[in-house]
């Protein structure tokens, strides 16, 4: 018969058995996020925002920040592609934020360096179309002047939804 030591080493009886090997996963991996949940928790704790920070606060903050980042990058990618560029610049981010009403309101006091200004012409400054007259046979003045800076037409109406649509 086998000795007790050999029997226990083989994983049979007498002991608690072998410990199961578990793979360590970060909070971000468990939540399916790309933004660091643990780092945001540390910044919330050391930033003196509140005396106590719950476990769900950094998780929610990471999800919200990831969604906003994916939204801005998606719109900036559309602007860059419309301008024939393959790299997103500060200007593209600024134009994308300026063309989205909700992002523009959220980031109204944010200054993006090296981005310029969002082109805008007040409608009263645009030339008015001349009325049609029968005395003018050479001109057909029925066309209206369109805004050459109509950037919202670059974005499709059906945009992807949700924070999980960001791919790197």
C-alpha positions in Angstrom: 0.0 0.0 0.0 1.1 3.6 -0.7 2.3 5.8 2.1 0.1 8.6 3.3 2.5 11.1 1.9 2.4 9.7 -1.6 -1.4 9.4 -1.4 -1.8 13.1 -0.3 0.7 14.2 -3.0 -1.3 12.5 -5.6 -4.3 14.6 -4.7 -6.3 11.9 -3.1 -8.1 12.2 0.3 -6.8 13.4 3.6 -6.0 16.9 2.5 -7.8 19.9 1.1 -6.7 19.1 -2.4 -4.8 21.2 -4.8 -5.6 24.9 -4.9 -7.4 25.9 -8.1 -5.4 28.3 -10.2 -7.3 31.5 -10.9 -6.3 34.0 -13.4 -6.0 37.5 -12.0 -8.3 39.9 -13.9 -8.5 43.6 -13.4 -11.7 45.5 -12.6 -11.6 46.9 -16.1 -11.4 43.4 -17.6 -14.2 42.1 -15.5 -16.3 45.1 -16.5 -15.4 44.8 -20.1 -13.9 48.4 -20.2 -10.8 49.8 -21.7 -10.5 52.7 -19.2 -8.7 51.9 -15.9 -11.2 51.4 -13.1 -8.5 51.0 -10.5 -6.7 54.1 -11.4 -9.9 56.1 -11.4 -10.7 54.7 -8.0 -7.3 55.8 -6.7 -7.7 59.3 -8.2 -11.2 59.6 -6.6 -9.9 58.5 -3.2 -6.8 60.8 -3.2 -8.6 63.7 -4.8 -10.7 64.5 -1.7 -13.9 64.6 -3.7 -15.8 62.8 -1.0 -15.0 61.2 2.3 -16.2 57.8 1.1 -16.1 56.3 -2.4 -18.3 53.3 -3.3 -17.1 50.4 -5.5 -19.5 51.4 -8.3 -18.4 55.0 -8.6 -15.1 54.4 -10.4 -16.8 51.7 -12.5 -19.5 54.1 -13.7 -17.0 56.9 -14.2 -14.8 54.7 -16.4 -17.8 53.6 -18.5 -18.9 57.2 -19.0 -15.4 58.4 -19.9 -15.0 55.6 -22.3 -18.3 56.4 -24.0 -17.4 60.1 -24.4 -14.0 59.3 -25.7 -15.4 56.8 -28.3 -18.0 59.3 -29.4 -15.5 62.1 -29.8 -13.1 59.9 -31.7 -15.8 58.5 -33.9 -16.9 62.0 -34.9 -13.4 63.3 -35.3 -12.6 60.3 -37.5 -15.5 61.2 -39.8 -14.2 64.8 -40.1 -10.7 63.6 -40.8 -12.0 61.2 -43.5 -14.1 63.9 -45.1 -11.0 66.1 -45.3 -9.0 63.2 -46.9 -6.7 62.6 -43.9 -5.8 59.4 -42.2 -4.7 60.9 -38.9 -7.0 62.7 -36.5 -5.6 66.1 -35.5 -6.6 68.6 -32.9 -8.5 70.5 -35.5 -10.6 67.5 -36.4 -11.5 66.9 -32.8 -12.5 70.6 -32.4 -14.7 70.5 -35.5 -16.3 67.3 -34.4 -17.2 68.7 -31.0 -18.5 71.9 -32.5 -20.8 70.1 -34.8 -22.4 67.9 -32.2 -25.0 69.9 -30.1 -24.6 67.8 -27.0 -20.9 67.6 -27.0 -20.7 71.3 -27.9 -22.8 72.2 -24.8 -20.8 69.8 -22.6 -17.4 71.1 -23.7 -18.3 74.7 -24.3 -15.6 76.1 -21.9 -12.9 73.7 -23.1 -10.0 75.1 -25.2 -8.3 72.7 -27.5 -4.8 74.0 -28.4 -3.8 74.3 -32.1 -7.3 73.7 -33.2 -8.4 77.1 -34.5 -12.1 78.1 -34.4 -15.2 76.4 -35.6 -16.3 78.1 -38.9 -19.6 79.9 -38.5 -21.3 82.5 -40.6 -24.5 84.1 -39.2 -27.3 83.6 -41.6 -27.9 87.4 -41.8 -24.3 87.8 -43.1 -24.9 85.5 -46.1 -25.9 87.1 -49.4 -29.6 87.1 -49.9 -30.9 85.7 -53.2 -32.3 88.2 -55.6 -36.0 88.0 -56.4 -37.0 86.7 -59.8 -37.9 89.5 -62.2 -39.2 89.3 -65.8 -37.0 92.2 -66.9 -33.8 90.0 -66.3 -33.6 87.4 -69.1 -29.9 86.6 -68.5 -30.1 85.6 -64.8 -32.2 82.9 -63.3 -32.0 83.8 -59.6 -33.8 80.9 -58.1 -30.8 79.2 -56.4 -30.2 80.0 -52.8 -26.7 80.4 -51.3 -25.8 77.4 -49.2 -23.4 77.6 -46.3 -20.0 76.4 -47.4 -19.2 75.4 -43.8 -22.0 72.9 -43.4 -20.0 70.4 -41.4 -23.0 68.5 -39.8 -23.7 67.0 -43.2 -20.5 65.0 -42.9 -22.0 62.8 -40.1 -24.5 60.0 -40.8 -27.7 60.0 -38.8 -27.4 56.5 -37.6 -24.4 56.5 -35.4 -23.3 53.6 -33.3 -24.7 53.4 -29.8 -23.1 52.3 -26.6 -19.7 52.3 -25.0 -18.7 48.8 -26.3 -18.3 50.1 -29.9 -14.8 51.4 -29.3 -12.2 49.3 -31.0 -8.5 49.8 -30.8 
